[in-house]
Structure formats: C-alpha cells, structure tokens
Amino acid sequence: MSSRIEIQRICGYCGKEFIAKTTVTKCCSDDCAKRAYKARKRAEKINVSIAETKQIKEKQNEDLRTREFLTVMQVSKLIGCSKQNIYKLINTGKLKATNILIKKTIIKRSEIDKLFNTPKQKQEIIKPLKVSECYTISEVQDKFKVSQSALQNIIKRNNIQKMKEGKFVYVPKVIINDIF
C-alpha cells in the first residue's frame, strides 16, 4: 500500500527531521524503530522491577508496623531517619528504650506511637517576641560578663526562645534577668 502523503515529522528516537509516508510513522528508519522498541521494552522491565521493589519495601514496613518490639535500625527504617537520630531521641529522653545486650537496644512500639501522639496541652504556645523586649546576644554577654559558649548552654538548657532579625539574635529580657 503506497501513499502519496508526505508529512514532516521528527524521529521519536534520534530526533532528526524526516518526511513520513504515513500518518502513524514515528521513526525515520528501520534501525531507529528497532532501537526505540528496545528502549521501550527496557523501560518496561525497569518499571516492573521498580514496582516489585516497592511492594517488597511496603511488605517490610507492614511487618515493622505489626511488631511490638523493634531495634534501632528497624525504628530508623520505620520513621525514615538515621540511626543517629534515633539514638539522639533516646539520649534526650524523648524515646524510651531498653538495652538487652551490650549492642542490642530494643524500643517498644507504643513508645514510638507516644512520640508522635503528644497531647496538644503539653505543647507550649510560643508568643512572638518584640525587639524592644529583648537583649541581643552581645548585650547579654557584656551586661552579665558571660562567655558566648556559656550563654549558648544556658539558652539551650532553659529552652529560651530566640528570635533572629537581620544579623542579630534576640532573647527575652524578662527570662534572662530572672536567670542572672
């Protein structure tokens, strides 16, 4: 079946411009058509492999969700963070854990749930600071003769709210005066 149609097209594989004899032609030559077919089949295989991997990961996560006791590695996979972050949560007391052996730390599933289900009453409402009611860090150091590292430790230990505006960091005068 020959056709007298001549349509300017761009090859779907190599991107060159060519004249097509039919309206369904997508490639400029037989070689490009074969290569495009192989590329399509390769992409299909990759997509199937990715889908299988997702199913396996979801199955593992479902298994982790049903367990009552988890290791640090399992908790990090479940939450989606690093092991170091889990150890920081344990060391700060936000997450309770038990050492069974020297290198075996176990975390109860209910403790992980408690971590994310904190009641709203315990969360502190932070009101915005006004610059007029605050000291800069350098003002606190000069006024109370404190080093920068000591001041940072005091701010961290007492959970003092800080506000950064421009190149200055401000802390509330009332709280700083109470501490010193």
LINNORDA-V471356 format. One line per field, one symbol per residue. burial: I if it has 9 or more other C-alpha atoms within 8 Angstrom, else O. A space follows every 50 residues. Layout:
burial=???
This chain:
burial=OOOOOOIOIIIOIOOOIIIIIIOOOIIIOOOIIOIIOOOOOOOOOOOOOO OOOOOOOOOOIOOIOOOOOIIIOIIIIIOOOOIOOIIOIIOOOOIIIOIO OOOOIIIIIOIIOOIOOOOOOOOOOOOOOOOOIIIIIOOIIOOOOIOOOO IOOOIOOOOIOOOOOOOOIIIIIOOIOOOO
